[in-house]
Amino acid sequence: MSGTVEPKSFFHFLHPDFIVIELIPQKKGLIYRHFEYLVKSDLFKSEVKRRYSDFQALYDLLLLRFPYRIVPKLPPAKLMAMVAGVSSDVIDNRKKALTRWLTVVTSHPVFSKDRMIKFFLTDVSNDFSSFIRDQFRFVNELLRLISLMTTLQLFIC
């Protein structure tokens, strides 16, 4: 074989996907101001725009899909960041916290293989938080069905 294999660094084994989150400078929304973030993933070679509500939707779905796993707590929404005149430190701290959170989630051996993560990092839908909930809403219903079937199986046997 003529190809050379590039050795993987220790960092690659700890964090198989390098996540970068950048703040998109302009605020959006007429009444309620919100910020958008540009989320970049090296693994998927993607760049997507996300709002805090999109991160919240992913967090909620991870809790539903993996009820017996410890899902890292999502950094809190800071309402003061939406008020005009607030220093950029609050916004910058939220960006750093979201980067840490998403890096931990994408480094998890089980979460990282789930298609919700790939969907979050690659899909370019406009109303993403609603769209991801619609795409993966069956998860909770499926878990309830499996639990019910297991319970019924105990009574039958």
Residue, then its C-alpha position, 0 to 999 in steps of 0.5 A: m500500500s502506498g498511502t500513509v496513515e496519519p497517527k492520531s493524537f491523544f486529543h483525538f481519542l478524548h474528543p473525536d469531534f472538534i467543535v467550534i461555536e461562534l457568535i453571529p454578530q447581529k441579534k434577531g427577533l422583533i420583540y424578543r431578541h435572540f442570538e444565533y451561533l455558528v456551530k462547526s464540526d470537524l467530524f461532519k465537516s459542517e457549519v450550521k446556525r443554531r439558537y439557544s432553543d435548539f440546544q435546549a431541544l437537543y438536551d430535552l431529547l437526550l434526556l428522553r432518549f437516554p433516561y438511564r444515562i447522565v446527560p450533562k446539564l445544559p448551561p442556563a439561559k441568561l435572560m440578561a444577555m438579551v437586554a440591550g447594553v449588556s456587556s459582551d462578557v455574558i454572551d461570550n461566557r454562554k458561547k464558551a459554556l455551550t462549546r464545552w457542553l456540546t464537546v462533552v456530549t459529542s465525546h460521550p461514547v453512546f451519545s456521539k453515535d446517536r443520529m440525533i447528534k449528527f442531525f443537530l450538527t448537520d441539518v440546516s432547517n430554519d426552525f430547527s428546535s421544532f423540526i428536531r422535536d418532530q423528527f425524534r418525538f417517537v423516541n419517548e413513545l417507543l420507550r414507553l411501548i418497550s417498557l409496557m411490553t416488558t411489563l406485559q411479558l412478566f405477567i404472561c410468563 
